[in-house]
Amino acid sequence: MLKEQLRKNLDKVIWNIEQARVSLSEHHIVKLVAVGKYSDEENIKILYSLGQRAFGENQVQQLESRTKSLEELPLEWHMMGTLQSNKINKLIELRPTLFQSLDSLKLAQALNQRLEHKNQTMSCLLQINSAKEESKSGVSIEEAEDIYAEITESCPQIKLKGLMSIGAHSENKKEIQKSFETTYNIYDKLNKSYKANICSMGMSNDYELAIQCGSNLVRIGSKIFK
Ligand SMILES: *Cc1c(COP(=O)(O)O)cnc(C)c1O
C-alpha cells in the first residue's frame, strides 16, 4: 500500500476520533490501536513512521512473527483474539502490552497459574459479550462484575485494567448503541470499585458511536489498512 494512502486513512480516522471525543468532553482521551490482521509488516512500519505506536493482532502466531520481526521498533502490542489454552505459554513469552480478550474465569485461572510459574504478570481486559451473541466470546453481562471481582481477588498475576467488547453485529444503530451503553455501565461501576480505566469498544464501522458511549480505546483495522 502506498504511504500516501495510509497517511490519508490514518488522518481520517484520527480526525473522526477527535470529533467524537470532543463532542463528549475535551478531557475524554481516546487511544487508537491499529489492528494489522489485514495487512503486512511493511505497512506497520509505514504507520510507525507516521506516528502510530500501538498495534493489535488477533492470533498468537501472527503476534509472534510481528513482534519478532519488528523488534527494533518501540511499539506496543495488544492481543485481541480468542486464546486457545495451548497458546498460553507462547502469549506469556511475547509479553504483550495488553491482552484484551480474557473471556472466561477458567482461562484467567489457567493464565494466572502459568504466569505464576514464570514469575510474570500480564495486563488484561475482561471481554464481555454485551449483545448476547452466540458467535462471540466473552462473559455475560449478568456475570461480568462477579467474574471481574473473582479474577481480581484470586488471580494476582493478572492485572485487570477494564473491559473489552465488540459492538452488536447489526445494521440497527440503536442496537449497537445499546451494546456499547451496556458495556460502559458495567465499566463505570468497575471504575469506581476496582479502578478499571480502560473501556475498549469500537471498530472500523462503529468507533465514533462507541466513543460517544464512553469508549477510551478503539481497535481499528480495515479503515486504516484497506
Ligand atoms: C479485527 C478486529 C478488530 C478490527 O476490525 P475492523 O473492523 O477491521 O476495524 C477489532 N477488534 C477485534 C477483536 C478484531 O478481531
The ligand as a Tripos MOL2 file, in Angstrom:
@<TRIPOS>MOLECULE
LIG
   15    15     1     0     0
SMALL
NO_CHARGES

@<TRIPOS>ATOM
      1 C1        -10.2180   -7.4610   13.5590 C.3       1 LIG1
      2 C2        -10.5570   -6.9020   14.8640 C.ar      1 LIG1
      3 C3        -10.7230   -5.5170   15.0170 C.ar      1 LIG1
      4 C4        -10.6120   -4.5380   13.8680 C.3       1 LIG1
      5 O1        -11.6560   -4.7440   12.9560 O.3       1 LIG1
      6 P1        -12.0250   -3.6970   11.8170 P.3       1 LIG1
      7 O2        -13.4950   -3.8180   11.6750 O.co2     1 LIG1
      8 O3        -11.2850   -4.0950   10.6140 O.co2     1 LIG1
      9 O4        -11.6420   -2.3380   12.2960 O.co2     1 LIG1
     10 C5        -11.0160   -5.0560   16.2890 C.ar      1 LIG1
     11 N1        -11.1630   -5.8880   17.3580 N.ar      1 LIG1
     12 C6        -11.0240   -7.2150   17.2320 C.ar      1 LIG1
     13 C7        -11.2050   -8.0690   18.4370 C.3       1 LIG1
     14 C8        -10.7180   -7.7670   15.9930 C.ar      1 LIG1
     15 O5        -10.5880   -9.0900   15.8730 O.3       1 LIG1
@<TRIPOS>BOND
     1     1     2 1
     2     2     3 ar
     3     2    14 ar
     4     3     4 1
     5     3    10 ar
     6     4     5 1
     7     5     6 1
     8     6     7 2
     9     6     8 1
    10     6     9 1
    11    10    11 ar
    12    11    12 ar
    13    12    13 1
    14    12    14 ar
    15    14    15 1
@<TRIPOS>SUBSTRUCTURE
     1 LIG1         1 GROUP 0 **** ****
